[in-house]
Amino acid sequence: MDDWLQAIAQKAEREWQQLCDAYLPIGAKRSIWRCSRERNADDPLQGWKLHVSGTILSACPIFRSIAPYLKRCDILFKAPKSLAELHKLNSGIYYGFCQIGKFVTVYPQSVEAAAAIGSKLHALTAKFPAPMVPYDNTLRKRSRVYYRYGSFSLHLKTTFRKKRVLAIARPDGKLVPDLRQPRTAVPPWLTDPFQSVRSRPAFELATPLETDYARYEALTQRGRGGIYQARDVSAARAKLCVIKEGRRHGETDWLGRDGFIRIKREAQFLRSSGIAALPRVMRTFRANGCYYLVMECISGRSLQKVLASGHRMSTRRMLNYCAQMAQIVADVHAAGWAWRDCKPTNFLVRKDHKLRALDFEGACRLNETDPPWGATPGYTPSRRSWNSASPEAMDLYALGTSIMQLIARTESLVNLATAFRREIKKRNLPLRLVKTIEGLRSPSPRRRPSARATQAVIELHVQCKHLQS
């Protein structure tokens, strides 16, 4: 993170800590949550809980708006102990997909209180940006307030699929799992008390998600959006495709970039680059507040999985993969772009041993200077050189790391230089080739050879190997 961006984050964190000290005095060492007060005898064990959603940018303004009201109500509520924890919650990775958007959780003491508090919170927060909360019902259309019936106590548990999970009690007293899944916000034995305020249009236009695609399979799912394999049924002959989803306000960073912006940027890059090794764009569209990118479905294994398999690889094939990696990065640069997420996971190896490249959400023009979003640790140089390194130079560092991993036959970045040196001795690789690859990770960005020059050096050695064989 650039120094100025880090200063913005630190200032927001200080403000959040001040708000926590004022309204959330109760905290536990091993918990990410801070609470407004201790539980008391009047607090129910289960009920209609309210979630107020927020991003790291809108968290402080939202909390300033609602915390005084909640404190006056003497209601039990909680929020993350830091904005860093909120960002982790909204990613859907660290604490589960169902925790996205759960910025402030409110525990009303009755159905009537839940309805009144929900309406007030909606009025106070409607203008702020916030992500959706999976599996909860939204109070109203475009509301930042969500609700579900669930457990208020960590001590109410039952066994579900051989695991102890949170539970709620049915009217007959039997404990059942408190599930965070689709269509579980309202238990079947209860009537939704918020149904009257939930406005729903009498007629909704169908989107391409319903009319043009079928048989969805979620490949990945996280805060900023999902990746799905589906069948395109819009033409006479159905065919497989990959659909990338960019959610509005999903994993918003300190520059305001969210999933919607990421996928829109990837579509722009793929359409403008014209590189054969990249996925072909079939279409883009907007639906339900999200941006969708539909691409061809490419079969193969990621280079990371090839490394993890431990299978032996001939020197010629290994260097051929290295040359293709360099060529892809060189072609991206020649098109006027930087990839900013070059790593073995994002190279796909086809059965014909041709490489294809995936995942360009973080791509930027070579003349842009905005900080990389979601750069993978280990594939970027030290943070001290970020301010002086161009996007192209950062790609070159990532390319060097990826090539060294392939030659060293390791998926780990620990002691990579040592493993690389050991393997080049075994394979008797020439000094010029070794220096070129190591040069890609030079501490000085200006001394890193271009991707095209690296490709030429590797291909020259591949040709020499071919002539010798």
C-alpha positions in Angstrom: 0.0 0.0 0.0 1.4 3.4 -0.9 2.3 5.7 1.9 -0.6 8.2 1.2 -3.1 5.4 1.0 -1.8 3.9 4.2 -2.3 7.3 5.8 -5.9 7.3 4.8 -6.5 3.8 6.2 -4.7 4.7 9.5 -6.8 7.9 9.9 -10.0 5.9 9.4 -8.9 3.2 11.8 -8.2 5.9 14.5 -11.7 7.3 14.0 -13.2 3.8 14.2 -11.3 3.1 17.5 -12.7 6.3 19.0 -16.2 5.3 18.0 -15.6 1.8 19.5 -14.4 3.4 22.8 -17.6 5.5 22.9 -20.2 3.0 21.9 -18.7 -0.5 22.0 -16.8 -0.8 25.4 -17.0 -4.5 25.7 -14.5 -6.7 24.0 -12.9 -10.2 24.4 -9.3 -11.1 23.6 -10.1 -13.9 21.1 -13.1 -12.2 19.5 -13.2 -9.9 16.4 -16.3 -8.2 17.9 -16.9 -5.4 20.3 -20.3 -5.1 22.0 -22.4 -2.2 23.4 -22.9 -3.9 26.8 -23.0 -7.2 28.5 -25.9 -9.6 28.0 -28.6 -9.3 30.7 -31.5 -11.5 31.9 -34.0 -9.7 29.6 -32.1 -10.5 26.4 -33.7 -13.5 24.6 -31.7 -16.5 23.4 -33.0 -16.2 19.9 -35.1 -13.8 17.7 -35.1 -11.4 14.8 -31.6 -10.1 14.4 -30.8 -7.0 12.2 -27.7 -6.5 10.2 -26.6 -3.1 9.0 -24.2 -3.5 6.1 -21.2 -1.2 5.3 -17.9 -0.9 3.6 -14.6 0.2 5.1 -15.3 3.7 3.5 -18.9 4.0 4.8 -18.4 2.3 8.2 -17.6 5.4 10.3 -20.3 7.6 8.8 -22.9 4.8 9.2 -21.9 4.1 12.7 -22.0 7.8 13.7 -25.5 7.9 12.4 -26.9 4.9 14.2 -24.8 4.3 17.3 -26.4 7.2 19.4 -29.9 5.9 18.6 -29.0 2.3 19.5 -27.4 3.4 22.7 -30.5 5.4 23.7 -32.5 2.3 23.1 -30.2 0.4 25.4 -30.2 -2.4 22.8 -27.5 -5.0 22.5 -25.4 -4.5 19.4 -21.9 -5.4 18.1 -19.5 -4.5 15.4 -15.9 -5.5 14.3 -13.1 -4.3 16.5 -11.3 -2.8 13.5 -11.9 -1.8 9.9 -9.3 -4.3 8.9 -11.6 -7.0 10.4 -14.6 -5.5 8.5 -12.6 -5.8 5.3 -11.9 -9.4 6.0 -15.6 -10.0 6.8 -16.6 -8.4 3.5 -14.2 -10.6 1.5 -16.2 -13.7 2.4 -12.9 -15.7 2.7 -11.7 -15.4 6.3 -15.0 -15.9 8.2 -17.2 -17.4 5.5 -19.4 -16.2 2.7 -22.4 -15.8 4.9 -20.6 -13.1 7.0 -20.3 -10.6 4.1 -21.8 -7.2 4.9 -22.5 -8.0 8.6 -21.0 -4.7 9.8 -23.4 -4.0 12.8 -25.5 -6.7 14.3 -28.5 -5.7 16.4 -30.3 -8.0 18.9 -33.9 -6.6 19.5 -35.7 -7.9 22.5 -39.1 -8.5 20.7 -40.7 -8.7 17.3 -42.2 -5.3 17.8 -38.9 -3.8 18.7 -37.2 -5.4 15.7 -39.8 -3.8 13.3 -39.4 -0.4 14.9 -35.6 -0.4 15.1 -35.3 -1.8 11.6 -37.4 1.0 10.1 -35.4 3.6 12.0 -32.0 2.1 10.9 -33.2 2.1 7.3 -34.0 5.8 7.5 -30.6 6.6 9.0 -28.5 4.5 6.5 -30.3 4.4 3.2 -27.9 7.0 1.6 -24.7 5.0 2.3 -23.0 2.5 0.1 -22.9 -1.1 1.4 -22.7 -4.7 0.1 -25.5 -7.2 0.2 -25.7 -9.7 3.1 -26.0 -13.3 1.7 -28.9 -15.4 2.8 -30.5 -12.5 4.9 -33.7 -10.8 3.7 -33.4 -7.1 2.9 -35.7 -4.9 4.9 -36.7 -2.9 1.8 -35.5 -2.6 -1.8 -32.0 -1.0 -1.8 -32.0 -0.9 2.0 -28.8 -1.3 4.0 -30.7 -3.2 6.7 -31.0 -6.9 6.5 -32.7 -9.4 8.8 -33.0 -13.1 9.7 -34.3 -15.2 12.6 -31.4 -16.7 14.5 -29.6 -17.5 17.7 -28.5 -14.7 20.0 -26.4 -16.9 22.1 -23.2 -18.9 21.4 -24.2 -21.4 24.0 -27.3 -22.7 22.1 -25.9 -25.5 20.0 -26.9 -28.8 18.4 -25.2 -31.5 16.3 -25.5 -31.2 12.6 -23.6 -33.5 10.2 -21.3 -34.6 13.0 -20.5 -31.0 14.0 -21.6 -28.7 16.8 -23.4 -25.7 15.3 -25.4 -22.8 16.5 -29.1 -23.7 17.1 -32.5 -22.2 17.4 -35.5 -23.8 19.3 -38.7 -24.8 17.5 -42.0 -24.1 19.2 -41.9 -27.7 20.6 -38.6 -27.0 22.2 -36.5 -29.1 19.8 -33.2 -27.6 18.8 -32.5 -27.3 15.0 -29.4 -25.9 13.2 -29.3 -22.1 12.8 -28.3 -22.3 9.1 -26.9 -19.5 7.0 -28.1 -20.8 3.6 -30.5 -19.7 0.9 -34.1 -19.3 2.0 -33.4 -19.9 5.7 -33.8 -16.3 7.0 -37.4 -17.0 8.0 -38.0 -20.4 9.7 -41.0 -22.4 8.3 -42.9 -22.1 11.6 -42.8 -18.3 11.7 -44.5 -15.5 9.8 -42.2 -12.8 8.4 -42.9 -9.7 10.5 -41.2 -7.4 8.0 -43.2 -8.6 4.9 -45.5 -5.6 5.0 -42.7 -3.1 4.6 -40.8 -5.1 2.0 -41.8 -3.5 -1.3 -41.7 -5.8 -4.3 -42.7 -4.7 -7.8 -45.6 -6.6 -9.3 -43.6 -7.3 -12.4 -39.8 -7.8 -12.7 -38.1 -8.0 -16.1 -36.1 -11.2 -16.6 -32.3 -10.7 -17.0 -30.0 -12.7 -19.2 -29.1 -14.7 -16.1 -32.6 -16.3 -16.3 -33.2 -16.3 -20.1 -29.8 -17.1 -21.7 -27.9 -19.3 -19.3 -28.7 -22.5 -17.4 -27.1 -25.2 -15.3 -25.0 -22.9 -13.2 -22.1 -24.3 -11.2 -20.3 -22.0 -8.8 -16.5 -22.3 -9.2 -15.6 -19.6 -6.6 -17.6 -17.3 -4.4 -16.4 -14.3 -2.5 -17.4 -10.8 -1.5 -16.6 -9.0 -4.7 -18.5 -11.6 -6.8 -18.7 -15.2 -8.0 -17.3 -17.1 -10.9 -19.7 -19.6 -12.5 -19.6 -22.2 -15.2 -22.9 -22.3 -17.1 -24.4 -23.4 -20.4 -25.2 -20.6 -22.9 -28.6 -21.6 -24.2 -29.3 -18.3 -26.2 -28.1 -19.9 -29.5 -29.4 -23.0 -31.3 -26.5 -25.0 -30.0 -25.8 -24.7 -26.2 -22.2 -24.3 -25.2 -20.2 -24.0 -22.0 -19.1 -20.6 -20.8 -17.7 -18.9 -17.7 -19.5 -16.0 -16.1 -17.7 -13.6 -13.8 -19.8 -11.5 -11.5 -18.8 -8.1 -10.1 -20.9 -7.0 -7.1 -21.5 -3.4 -6.4 -19.8 -2.4 -3.1 -18.2 -5.9 -2.9 -14.9 -5.8 -1.2 -14.6 -2.0 -1.6 -11.0 -0.9 -1.1 -9.6 2.5 0.2 -9.8 3.9 -3.3 -13.5 3.0 -3.7 -12.8 0.1 -6.1 -15.3 -2.7 -5.8 -16.2 -6.0 -7.6 -18.3 -4.1 -10.1 -15.4 -1.9 -11.2 -13.0 -4.9 -11.2 -15.0 -7.0 -13.6 -15.8 -4.0 -15.8 -12.1 -3.2 -16.0 -11.3 -6.9 -16.9 -13.9 -6.8 -19.7 -12.4 -3.6 -21.1 -8.9 -5.1 -21.0 -9.8 -8.3 -22.7 -11.7 -6.5 -25.5 -9.0 -4.0 -26.2 -5.9 -6.3 -26.0 -6.7 -8.8 -28.7 -4.3 -11.4 -27.4 -4.9 -15.0 -28.5 -3.8 -16.6 -25.2 -6.5 -14.7 -23.3 -10.1 -15.8 -22.9 -12.5 -14.6 -25.6 -15.3 -12.3 -24.4 -18.7 -13.4 -25.5 -20.8 -10.6 -23.9 -21.2 -8.3 -20.9 -24.3 -7.1 -19.2 -25.7 -5.6 -16.0 -28.2 -7.3 -13.8 -29.4 -7.0 -10.1 -26.8 -4.3 -9.5 -23.9 -6.4 -10.7 -21.7 -6.4 -13.7 -21.3 -9.7 -15.6 -18.6 -10.8 -18.0 -19.3 -13.9 -20.1 -16.2 -15.6 -21.5 -15.4 -18.8 -23.4 -14.7 -21.8 -21.2 -11.1 -23.0 -21.4 -10.2 -26.5 -20.2 -6.9 -27.3 -18.6 -5.0 -27.3 -15.3 -3.5 -24.3 -13.6 0.3 -24.2 -13.6 0.1 -24.1 -9.8 -1.6 -27.5 -9.8 1.1 -28.8 -12.3 3.7 -27.7 -9.8 1.8 -29.3 -6.9 1.6 -32.6 -8.7 5.3 -33.1 -8.5 5.5 -34.8 -11.9 8.8 -34.7 -13.6 9.1 -32.4 -16.6 11.7 -32.3 -19.4 13.9 -29.3 -19.6 12.6 -28.5 -23.0 9.0 -28.5 -22.0 9.7 -26.5 -18.9 11.5 -23.8 -20.8 8.8 -23.9 -23.4 6.3 -23.0 -20.6 8.6 -20.3 -19.4 8.8 -18.8 -22.9 5.0 -18.8 -23.2 4.7 -17.1 -19.9 7.1 -14.4 -21.0 5.3 -14.0 -24.3 1.9 -13.6 -22.7 3.3 -10.9 -20.4 5.1 -9.2 -23.3 1.9 -9.2 -25.4 0.0 -7.6 -22.5 2.6 -4.9 -22.3 2.7 -4.4 -26.0 -1.1 -3.8 -25.9 -0.4 -1.0 -23.5 -1.5 -2.7 -20.3 0.0 -4.2 -17.1 -1.4 -7.5 -15.7 -0.6 -7.0 -12.0 -1.6 -10.5 -11.1 0.9 -12.7 -12.9 1.4 -16.0 -11.0 1.3 -19.8 -11.7 -2.4 -20.0 -10.5 -3.4 -17.7 -13.4 -1.7 -19.7 -16.1 -3.8 -22.5 -17.5 -2.0 -25.5 -19.1 -4.0 -27.1 -21.9 -3.7 -30.7 -23.1 -1.6 -29.5 -26.1 0.8 -27.9 -23.6 -0.3 -24.4 -24.8 -0.7 -21.8 -22.0 -3.7 -19.6 -21.5 -3.8 -16.7 -19.0 -6.7 -15.9 -16.7 -7.9 -13.3 -14.2 -7.3 -9.6 -15.2 -9.4 -7.8 -12.7 -6.5 -5.8 -11.5 -5.1 -4.9 -15.0 -4.3 -1.2 -15.6 -2.9 0.9 -18.4 0.9 1.2 -18.3 0.7 5.0 -17.7 -1.6 4.6 -14.7 -0.1 5.0 -11.2 -2.9 3.7 -8.9 -1.8 1.1 -6.4 -2.3 -2.5 -7.3 -5.5 -4.1 -5.9 -5.3 -7.5 -4.4 -1.7 -8.1 -5.4 -0.6 -11.5 -4.2 2.2 -11.4 -1.5 5.4 -12.9 -2.8 4.8 -11.8 -6.4 5.4 -8.1 -5.7 8.7 -6.5 -4.7 9.2 -4.9 -1.3 6.7 -2.2 -0.4 9.5 0.4 -0.3 10.0 0.1 -4.1 6.3 0.4 -5.0 6.4 4.1 -5.3 9.3 4.0 -7.7 8.2 0.9 -9.7 6.0 1.2 -12.8 3.1 -1.3 -13.3 5.3 -2.9 -16.1 8.2 -3.4 -13.7 5.9 -5.0 -11.1 4.7 -7.4 -13.7 8.3 -8.3 -14.5 9.0 -9.1 -10.9 6.0 -11.4 -10.8 7.0 -13.0 -14.0 10.5 -13.7 -12.6 9.0 -15.2 -9.5 6.7 -17.4 -11.5 9.4 -18.7 -13.8 11.7 -19.4 -10.9 8.9 -21.4 -9.3 8.5 -23.5 -12.5 12.2 -24.2 -12.9 12.6 -25.0 -9.2 9.5 -27.2 -9.4 8.0 -25.7 -6.2 4.6 -24.2 -5.4 6.1 -22.6 -2.4 7.8 -19.2 -2.3 9.8 -20.1 0.8 13.6 -20.2 0.0 12.7 -19.9 -3.7 16.1 -18.5 -4.7 17.9 -21.4 -3.1 15.6 -24.0 -4.7 16.0 -22.2 -8.1 19.8 -22.3 -7.9 19.8 -25.9 -7.0 17.7 -26.9 -9.9 19.6 -24.9 -12.5 22.7 -26.7 -11.5 21.0 -30.1 -12.0 19.7 -29.1 -15.4 22.9 -27.3 -16.4 21.2 -24.2 -17.6 23.5 -21.5 -19.2 24.5 -18.5 -17.2 22.9 -16.0 -19.6 19.5 -17.6 -19.1 19.9 -17.7 -15.3 21.0 -14.0 -15.1 18.1 -12.9 -17.3 15.5 -14.7 -15.1 17.1 -13.5 -11.9 17.3 -10.0 -13.4 13.5 -9.9 -13.5 13.6 -9.7 -9.7 16.3 -7.1 -9.5 15.8 -4.6 -6.6 16.2 -1.8 -9.2 13.1 -1.8 -11.5 15.1 -0.2 -14.3 17.5 -3.2 -14.4 14.8 -5.7 -15.0 14.8 -7.0 -18.6 11.6 -6.6 -20.6 9.3 -9.6 -21.0 10.0 -9.6 -24.7 13.7 -9.8 -24.1 13.2 -12.5 -21.6 11.1 -14.5 -24.1 13.9 -14.2 -26.7 16.6 -15.4 -24.4 14.5 -18.4 -23.3 13.4 -19.3 -26.8 17.1 -19.1 -28.0 18.0 -21.7 -25.4 15.0 -23.9 -26.3 16.2 -23.8 -29.9 19.7 -24.8 -28.8 18.3 -27.7 -26.9 16.3 -28.8 -29.9 19.4 -28.7 -32.1 21.4 -30.7 -29.6 18.7 -33.4 -29.3 
